[in-house]
């Protein structure tokens, strides 16, 4: 080999591209495909008047992950080329010279800059939109439809239907946001492996303290006065005989006009504190309670004589009484059949003139069913068959149909 050929070969090895590797090609293809798909779906998402949690999941989480994976493969190919070159004893030199007089170099530099800017913009905007999507109520209820459907249905019927899930389950601040996303990874794995609990267990152990969420809207210092509550109940006789109970609820708390601390919420004011120890997972059985008066500092302890509790033991959980201990399902309230039927009869969606409607409705709603479809069909057909056989000439068929619709709706929403 001549000196000229040797020099050319050495120069060729010196100028060998570190990016010419199959992984680099795959990575580049993923980056381009991911950004192209992201651009198309982002345009669809921005122009669509209706949000879709699945589209948001693919657009702002799935495709940015594809782009990021492509970039990682590209850098991995670069690293592999460097390692192989050094093993062959070749000198690896990174040419960082700026050559404005070289048109090819400037075109490559411009292309690299544009792609880098697009990549960073895609990842940044996708990350922000991904944050928005995963914090939306529709994502919580619809993206995990099979798992969260009961909670999603009751949430839409609750007083908090216009409050996003994240405002209560996460609340403000970065620390609980990060904690919730880490816990979300465990939940995603449980869904993918079909190992999640059925039903979803309560109480939620990782729920944020109510003082940092509930009290953002429900300020205890403004709980005062009384509230008149009237409830109507119905018997299971032929006439569905009603009786009404009126309660004057002393909501209580702090009255800013009188300065009195009174009523149901007196314990939430100032430095007042109630601590308790429960003996069951559902926190329904209290064995030990300690009250600390915020004004005097006096401490009063109540203990069950039949249960020995050591509050100082590391194995004993001493909880501070907060909103969720009493209002434990404020947005996911599953009504018992009796309560739900009473409400529908009071509203008039179930006619009180239908003989034995409450008794028959309770029987149909309390019966066991394997699927929702089976339940809907059995409840409707069962009610229609009952009145067709027992009171065919004595009832209004329209009222029977409306009652069947109401019973199906009760089952589906609870």
C-alpha positions, 0 to 999 in steps of 0.5 A: 500500500502506498503512502498516499493510500495509507494516509487516505485510509487513516484519514477515512478512519479518523473521519468515520461517523460515530452515528452510523449504527443500526441503533442510531437509525432506529433511534432517529426513526423513533424520534421522527415518528414520535414527533410527527405523531405528537404533532398530529395528535396534539393538533387534534387535541387542541382543535377538538371541543371534547377532551378524551383521556385516552387521546391525552394519554397517548399524545402527551405521555405515550408519544413523548416517551417514544421520542425520549426512547429514540433519543436514548437509543441514538446516544447509546449507538454513539456510545457503542461506536466510541467504545468499539473504536477505542478497543481497536486502538483508534483515536476518538476525537470530537470535532467541535469546530465552527465552520461558517464557510462550509455550507454542508456543515452549516446545513447539518448544524441548522438541522441539528439545532432545529431537531434539538429544539423540537425535541426539547419543546416536545418533551417540555410541552408534553410533560406539562400537558401530561401533568394536566391530563393525569390530574384531570377527573376524566383521566382518573375515572375513565382511563382506569374505567374498569377499576374506578368505575364505581368511584367515577359514577358516584363522584359525578352524583356527589356535591364535589362533582365540580371539584377535580379528583387531584384537589382532594387526593393530592392537594397543593404543593410538590411533595404530595404530587411526587408522592402520589405519582410514585404511588401511582406506579404501584397502582398501574402495575397492580392494574396491569397484573390484575392484582388490585383489591376488589373492592377498592379498600377503605379507608385510603391509607395514603390520603393527605391530612384533611386540614391541608385539603378539605379546609381549603374550602370548608373553613372551620372558623365559619361553621356556625349556626343551625341547619334544618334537615327534613327526611322522609321515610316510607314503610314496606306496606301496601300504601308505602306509608310515609313518616317524616323526621325534622332535625335541627342540626347544630353545625356549630364551630366558631360563631364570629358574632358571639365568639362561642365555640359550640355545636358539632364542629367545636373540636375543629377550632383553634388548638382543640385536638382529639386523638384516638386509637381504633381496633379495626381496619375500618376505624369503626371501633374506638378503644382509646380517645384523648381530648386536649383543650386548646385554651386551658391545655387540660387533657382528658382520656377516655378508655374502654375498660375491656380493651387495653391500649398503650398509646406510646407503643410503636405498634399502636397508631394514634390518629388525630380526628379530622374531617375524613373520620366522620365525612369518610365518603364525601365524594363517593357515597354509595347509598343503601337501597332503602335510602336510595328508594326513599329519596326517589319516592320523595322526588316523585321519580318512583310513584308512591301510589304503586302498591308495595313499590318500596318492598318490591324495590328492596327485594330486587335491589338486594338480590345478588347479580353477577354482572351489571347487565344481568342486574339491569335486565332482572330488575326491570323485568322483575318489577314489570312482571310483578305488577303485570301479575298482581295489579294489572288493572290497578296501576298506571303502566307509565308509573311502573315503567318510570319506577323500573327506570329509577330502580335500574338507575339506583343500582347502576349509580350505587 
